[in-house]
């Protein structure tokens, strides 16, 4: 069904591998389209609670966008490319109702790092190399990298990484808060699965509300505290709230149904 993606779903966890290893898993138009459809379907699929995105092979998570597709673009075409990418994939991932974990193996450059940045958090293997090299091509990051990187690591560190077009190691990415964990490459997916399993023990509806509330704090003109109040109130109308509080009072473990 999907030309450039490998999908497995087990015990509520959907793992998506970008599968273009000969191109270091670079994002082309077709791959972005496939990810868009699969992520929309995954968000609507009640059997999926957590999504993990990684790259096929040992060399790359996603080593950027496919430059061949836009090397001859005009100003208007470049603007459309960025705008469409934001709407169809990068903003989509950030605002999914289910947690998305980036499991970064190898190179995460340009659009690949930008995809990792819009995931809800990131895990890296020790061989990972992360960077935004766009200025070395006469471009800037166009899929949200200038905004999300600064939000995550701070303005100064983001500026240095973008202006130098350099790559940093997984350990340096952890040191500046760009990734949450660094593990050996053969432990990467197991680490992501372990965290996903911990997430699945909790209320899906509450996690969805938490995603909305956290994201609101980074939206221009939106009062994140007010969104938090609204989402907090909504939780009281869910079955998960009843299940969670009743289990707590009975000193039992809750069995959530995500409703």
N, C-alpha and C positions, 0 to 999 in steps of 0.2 A: 504493500500500500504506500509506503514511504520510501523514496529513492535514497535519501541522504540521512535517514535516522534509523537507529536500532532501538526498539522499545521493549522493555520487560516490566511486568507488573506483578508484584507478589506481596501478599499480606498488607495491602493498602499503600504500598510504596511503588511509584512509577519511576523507573530509571530511563532517561533518554540520553543516548549517545549520538552525538553528531558524527556521522560516518562518511568523511571524505579524507581519509588518512593520506592519500597521495597528494592532496592539496593542503595538508596540515589542518584539515577540518575548517578551512576558510568559509566564511558565510557568503554564499551567493544568493541570488534572488530566490531561487527555488527552495533552498534550505530555510530561508526566512519564512517563506510561504508555508512550508511544511510545519515548521515550529509553531507558527501562528495557529494553524488548524488543530494540531495535536494538543497545544496548551489550552485552547478554548474547550476542546473535547474533554481534556483531563480535568479541567476546573468544574465541568458539569457532571462528571462521572462520580457517582456516590461511592464507588469502590476504591477511589483514589483519595488518599489523605495527605500525602507528601510527595513532592516531585524532586527528583535529583537530575541535574543536567551535567554531563561530562562529555569528553571527547574520546572517540575510538582510537586505540593505539597508545603507545607510550610517549610519543613525541609532542603531542599538542592537545590542549583543551580546545581552543579555537584560535588560530594564529592570524586573526584579523578578518577583514572583509575581502572579497574577491576583487582586487584592483582592476583586473581586466574588464570588468563589467561597467566601470565608470571612468576609465582613463580619458575618454574624449567628451565628457559631459560639459554642458554649458552651465552658467550661473543658475538659471532656472531649473535645469535638470538636477543639479547638485542639491538645491534646496528641496526639491520634491523627493529626492532620494532620502535625505535626512528626515524630513517630515513623515514620510511613509514608514520608515523604519521605526521611528519613535512610536507611532500609533499602532503598528501591526505586531511589534515584538517587544521592544524594550519597556515601554510603559505598560504593556499588557502583562509582562512578567511581574513587574513591581506591584501591580494592583490585583494579581490573582487572589482569590479568597483562600488559597491553600499555600502553605510554605513551599518555597522553591530554594533548594540548596545547590550551589555551584561546587562541583568537585573538580578542582583545577589540576590537571595532569599535564606537565610540560608547558608549552608556550600559551600564554593568554595575552594576546597583543591586540591593540586597536579595538575593532569591533568585538573581539573575543573577550577582552577585559571589560568592555562596556556591557556585554551580556552578563558577565559575572557580577558586575557592580549592581545591576538591577535585580539580581536574585536577593533573597532575604538575608542570606549570609553565605560565607565562602569558606571552603576547606581546601588546602593546597598540599600537593605532594612535594617532597623535598627538592625534586628536580624542576619544579615550576619556575618559570620566568615570566614576569608580569610587566607590561608597559603600554604606553600610548605613543607610538612613534609617528603620528600623523604629521607633525610639523616638519619631519624630514622629507615628506612628500609634497610640501607646500599646502597642507590641509590642517584642520584642527579636528579633534574628535567630534563626530557628528551624530552620535547615537546616545547622547546624554553624558558622555565621559567628563566634560568640563564641569558639569553640575554635580553628579553623583560622587565622583572621586573627591572633590573638595568637601562635600558633606561628610564623607566617611573618614578622611585622613586629615582634613584641614586645608585651608587655602594655600599656605606656604608650601607644604609638601606636594600638594596637587600641582601647583605651578612649576615646581622644580621637575617633577616627573614628566609633565607635558612639555615644558620648554626645552629640556635636554633630549627628549625622544629616547631616553634610556630605558633599560630593563632593570628590574630589581629581583632579588632572589626571594624565594618563599619565606625564608627567615626574616628578611628585611620587611616583607609585606606583613608578616605577623607583628613585627616590632612596631609598625606604624598603625596597626589596627585595620589593615586592609583585608586580612583573612583572620578567621577565628582559630584555626588549628592548622598545624603542619605535621604531616605524617609521612612515613615511607610510602613510596608509590604503590607497593603491593597491598598496603593497608588503607588506601584512599577510599575506595568504595565501601569497604567494611565500616570505616569510621562514619561516612555519610549515612549508611544504613542504620548504624547504632544510634545516631542522633535522631534520625527519622523515626525509629521505633519509640524513642522516648517522647517525641512530639505526639505520636499517635495515641499515647496513653491519656492524653488530655482532651479537653472539649474542643471539637472542631469549630463549633459556632463561636466560642470565645476567642480562639486563635484568629478566626476571620475578622472579628471585631478588633482584635489587637493590631492586625495588619493595617486596617483602615485608620486606626487612631495614630499609630506610629507614622505612617505615611503623611498624615495630615499636617504633622509638625514641620514638614519640609515643603509644603505647598504654599506658594505665594498668595497672600490675601486670605488664608484660612487660619482660624484660631484652633490649633491642635487641642488645646484644653477643652474647648467647647465640643469638639468632635469626640474626645474621650468621654466626656459627661454623657453625650448622647448614646454612644456605643455601650457604655457601662449600664445605662438604663435599659437598653434593649436586651441585655443579657438576662435580666430578671424575667423576661417573657419566654425564655427558651426552656425546653425539656432538660437540656444539659445543666442548667442552673438547679433545677429541682433534683436531678439525679446526683449532682455533685454535693449539694448541701445536705441532702438526706443521707448520703453515704458517709459524709464527714461526721454528722451527728451520731450515726450508728457505728462509727469507728470501723467502717468498711472501705474497701477500694471501690471507686465509682466505675460503672460500666457505661461509657458514653455511647450515644447513638448519633451524635452530630446533628441534632434537630433543635 
